[in-house]
Amino acid sequence: MTILTGDCRDLMPAHGPFDLILADPPYGDTSLAWDRQVDGWLPLARASLKPSGSLWVFGSLRSFMTTGGAFSDAGLTYAQEIVWEKQNGSSFHADRFRRVHELAVQFRRADVPWSAVYNEVQTTPDATARTVRRKKRPPHTGRIDAGHYVSEDGGPRLMRSVIFLRNAHGRAIHPTEKPVFLLEILIRTSCPPGGLVGDWFAGSGAAGEACRLTGRRYLGCEIDAAMAERARARIASVLPFTEGTPT
Ligand SMILES: C[S@@+](CC[C@H](N)C(=O)[O-])C[C@H]1O[C@@H](n2cnc3c(N)ncnc32)[C@H](O)[C@@H]1O
């Protein structure tokens, strides 16, 4: 449960294999000092994944279109994505829509079928009661009576792929800090309880806080020594997961 100071390409491969790698890399889109594109980390991340593991990468459609080929070149294949909707966003260019969303895209090893990848389906407790005729039992939820799917008021419903969460503006210690609860969702989905999460571009250490709250082991890496120090202090201040808390 710590953050290494240095370049993730040099430091992280030796600490795998990881159940889940989280990556929020710089794309070189801004003039911020830390925002310089990092080459060559994808093959190293791919080689550091367990067969059942996966990689969630934050970015924009523009960044994925620019770097898209690098994922397949590294032996990774697309699994699924979510959209994080924020309450506000940067008006990057005055002649474009105000961006209030980011993507997080999950990739898995191309040599492993999806069925072998750890995936804990997430639900929200907000179903409204209904009965639906189905030919086949859905794998994720509901009581079943001879081809019927019956849900109850307030019962589980598949979590939506567009997730609205306020960003950390005002209390963030990093300019692109992700909300802890968003990271918790990705971690619960893609890392078994007690599994190891590698956070290759750790920034504020928000993912470390999320791991502490969900009972996963965490190793982050941050090249900026001062930020790494703040992130370590932040994680140390979080009360750890205790037995009995839902994982
Ligand atoms: C987009 S930010 C990550 C923010 C983070 N997700 C959070 O919630 O705070 C990217 C971070 O990667 C760091 N970084 C850049 N190159 C790196 C490298 N080669 N190895 C490790 N960290 C690096 C930057 O200093 C920056 O803090």
The ligand as a Gaussian input file, in Angstrom:
#p B3LYP/6-31G(d) Opt

LIG

0 1
 C       -3.157000      12.517000     -15.365000
 S       -2.134000      12.506000     -13.982000
 C       -2.821000      11.254000     -12.921000
 C       -3.843000      11.763000     -11.938000
 C       -4.405000      10.688000     -11.042000
 N       -5.234000       9.761000     -11.775000
 C       -5.203000      11.245000      -9.883000
 O       -6.390000      10.851000      -9.683000
 O       -4.668000      12.066000      -9.141000
 C       -0.680000      11.746000     -14.573000
 C        0.453000      11.658000     -13.579000
 O        1.476000      10.817000     -14.117000
 C        2.718000      11.299000     -13.693000
 N        3.743000      10.750000     -14.628000
 C        4.116000      11.244000     -15.827000
 N        5.023000      10.433000     -16.397000
 C        5.198000       9.392000     -15.551000
 C        6.000000       8.218000     -15.584000
 N        6.789000       7.956000     -16.636000
 N        5.955000       7.360000     -14.536000
 C        5.136000       7.631000     -13.466000
 N        4.372000       8.734000     -13.370000
 C        4.390000       9.596000     -14.405000
 C        2.565000      12.808000     -13.739000
 O        3.520000      13.448000     -12.882000
 C        1.125000      12.975000     -13.260000
 O        1.046000      13.196000     -11.860000

